[in-house]
Every structure is written in C-alpha cells, then in structure tokens.
C-alpha cells in the first residue's frame, strides 16, 4: 500500500464537498479552489500524522483560514463571483440563487457563516461543528441561530425562496 | 422560511461546483514541493526558496492591515549573541535569502526581528519573526529557526504563525547539527518537558520518562542522541491530563533526508456488524464518535510526545457492536519499530473501556487482522480484495459477507480466497 493511496481516495471522495464549503466560506470560486488546494497540500504533508477522520481536520483548517481571511499566494487573479461562474448549463434562477446566497453569507460574521454552512450545507451535528470551529456546542448554537436569522432576513428580502422551484423533498 | 428551505438554497448555490480535474495532481505536486523545499534547505543546496512548512505566505484579499502586538515581535532579542552584530547580520542575510524575492517582500511588513540568538553545542543559532500584511482580524507572522550549516547560516524553512490559531502554532523546537543531535527549544513561557527515548511495556503501552526543560535567557539547547531516520525524543507541553506535543520543525525532513520517505499512512475505514445499535446512524458521525470514545484509552498506546513516522502498512479503523451489545472499535496505532499494534476497544457507552491487544497487524498476510475478543464475543477478521468463509470445529464451511467480519467465538478456521482464486486457510484458535 503506497503512502498516497489513502490520501488519493480521501481527495477523490471528499474534495467536492469540501470545495462547496470553501466556496460558501469565501464567496469566490477561485479563492475557494486555492483555499482547498492549500489545505489539501497541508494535509498531504501531514497525512501520516493525522489520526482519525481527515475530513474533520480539513474542515477545521478551511474554517480557520477562511475566518482569518488570509489567502494563499494567488494562483490566478481574484475575480468576483458574480457572473464568472456562469456556464451553459446554469439556469438563470440558479445563478440568481447563487449570487443572493453568497451576498447574504458575506454579510454574516465569519464564525456565524461557518456555523451556518457546516450545519446546513454539510448537515453536520452540533458537536462536529464545534470541533471545526474549536468552540463549545453552546457557541455553535448561538452562532448558528444568529447567522440563520440574518440569512433568513436577507433571503426573504431577495424573495429567493419564492423563486426556488418546489422540490417537495427534504434533506 | 424553514431549515429545509435554507438547506435547499445552500445546496442550489453550490450545485454544479466540482473540483478541477487536475486538483489531485496539483495537490500532490504542491505537497511534495513543500517537503522538497524544506529538504533542500536542510542540505543547504538551494538558495532563495519562497516558503514552506505549515503554509505558504498568504496575503490579504482586501482592507487595511490591523496589527496587534506579540512578544515575538516586540521584546528585545534574547540569548548570548543578542549583541553580536556580526552574527545578527548573518541571520538577517539568511532570512533575506529565504524571503528576499519581490513577491515575499511585498507582503512582509517592517523589519525582521531576531527573537533569540545564542550559542548551542551545534554552533550559533537564532529564531526570527516578521509580521506580514493581513486584512483584519489577526496578526500573522512568518517565523523561522536559523541554523549553522557547513555552507553557512541558513533558515530551517519558514513557517506561518497566527497567535491564537491552533492550525498555525508558533514553532518552538528544532534539531541542529550534522547529526541532528542538538535540540534547541525556544522559551515561550510555556513549561515543556522532554524525554530522550521510549520503551514499550509488556501490554504494548508506551513508557517515557519526561523531565522538565530548563530555559536560560530565552531558549534551551540539549544534547541528544543522533536523530534520524527515527526520532526517539519526545517533547510535551500542557498538563499531564491534557498533554500537547511540541512540534520539532524539521522532524519530517530528517526522516525524509535519512530514510527517503516520511512513512505512509493509508487508512481503511470499515464498519463491523450492527454499528447502528450502539453508534450514530450516520457512518461519518459514527466514526467521529468512535474516535472520541477511544481517544482516552488509546492515548497510552500512542507516542503523544514523539515523532514517529507512520508505519508503511495501512492503518485500519473499524467500529461495530459485539453480540452482547457493547461498543466495539478497532485501532492500529503505529509503533516505533514500524509495525502496527492491533487493539480492540470494548464497552458500553459511559462505562470503562476495555482494551484488548492482539497480535501485531500482519500487512503482508491475506488476512492482516485476526483478533479474538474476550468473553466469547467472537473473532474480528479483515482482509482486502478477498472473499471469506469460515467453519467451526463441528460445522462445514459457512459464508461470510464482505471482507470484514465479526465471526462467532466458535469459529475455528477461515478460508481466504484471493482475486486470483488462490485460497488460504487461517487458523483462528
């Protein structure tokens, strides 16, 4: 078994989920990619020393770095999200949702944003979010509650839910 | 707007985002690059390398830097060479060599500060710090040890440090000298204890004799046995109940430079039977809870203050439920000799956890894990790319589903059939 087999599997299986977290934490596609790459490089170097679930380590590193607002040396010029990520298959409603959600998340303090993203995008239990944010569960509940309140207000103001197609399902 | 609505919009906002196809290649290239950059610095053969270690230099997205003080930057230089202008010029030159390129200088603020400069048994050494630009919330700095080498004074990599950020701690220890037999530790007002070597008790627990480090004028330098490829010393801060390993900044590089590899730790995560009876229904949550559950008793089997490279063999982590309804978790911590211990943890939630040690992991075996549990709770077996069946003393062959199983205590033999069709029988008694 090579040193990197487990690491490769980890990247293949988890990088999409981690990229989506990074994206909502940074609000910028390229910043998210750079952030994720840097965290994965850090994990690669430390792979033999990371005991337990590497994803928890990755989440914590993502949150810390996004919270600190440090950016890795730019691999590309930074671009605002806006329409940059439009693709042929992007329905305009989804683009609007993306813009509004990212703009709304940007109004939240970093730890509230992280708590909301990890609780509701990743569906993590409170204890796991507490690990990622390095705080107690009470602080997670408080940050989540406050963040949700602001996010709901912003999304309601943008009438975003009314625009969402009715999926009928829950997650 | 319900919680489900919030989930839906977050999912829609990220729907369609996926990593670049070349992400893994880039990560591996970048990760190796970091190791190699640090390794090249060890050999002193490469000049003007950007950065390495816990992260590359970062710069801000926007805003004006908000800088707050740090004793690393604000206090006078300590050490017996603090007034030695000639040596301090050499230190500055080594730092400039590392960070002198235009890109790095554009983000570094103010002058580099020599935190400590002093004499060690390996020669003169130093520790330096320099703040760099950042938007907003926290002060961050680039820090490095400066070491004597055959080709002059060199920086031992360069590391990001953000006070208060547990993922960017301040490096405090380095191994110096051509034989890496001098341990230099920076005094950060945090008591540190060290151990020159380790041994194993009969039950597999690690035994180390820790003694306090005595600092003088900002640092301590200790003679140790030559380190590499294995590093025998241990360094801890924190309390006895909550010890924290003090990283030696060049430990991994020493292993690589002397052994050619930093070891490997591929992991196999598996679920044993009926995990949901005693663990959270979600597999990831179950893993996390199992990690937390075994953390305390596992600590005795881990070299918490040491710097062992991971064993080359893959680790296994499993959790499930015993026939009598107890929690069961399997862990395979690596040992100093490069083998992996095989440990089973059993107990009801809230009760004392029982630890059972089996024979060490047999990575080259068709069945690397065979562990008979106490109290007639059965036999844990695990393999890869195999099909299994077992028999008792009185039965014929019975089927096994999957490659991992908890067989009944009466199981006497297991047949392991590999993909090539070759079958091997393993005795379980």
Interface residues (C-beta under 8 A of the other chain):
Chain A: X1 X2 X3 X4 X5 X6 X7 X8 X11 X12 X15 X16 X19 X20 X23 X24 X29 X31 X33 X36 X37 X38 X40 X41 X42 X44 X45 X47 X48 X49 X50 X51 X52 X53 X55 X56 X60 X61 X64 X65 X67 X68 X69 X70 X71 X72 X73 X74 X78 X87 X89 X90 X94 X97 X98 X101 X102 X110 X116 X117 X120 X121 X123 X125 X127 X128 X131 X134 X148 X151 X152 X155 X156 X160 X161 X164 X167 X170 X171
Chain B: X1 X3 X4 X5 X6 X7 X8 X9 X10 X11 X12 X13 X14 X15 X16 X17 X18 X19 X20 X23 X24 X26 X27 X28 X30 X31 X32 X34 X35 X54 X55 X56 X57 X58 X59 X60 X61 X103 X134 X135 X136 X137 X138 X140 X162 X165 X166 X167 X168 X252 X261 X262 X263 X264 X265 X266 X267 X268 X280 X284 X285 X287 X288 X291 X302 X309 X310 X312 X313 X314 X317 X363
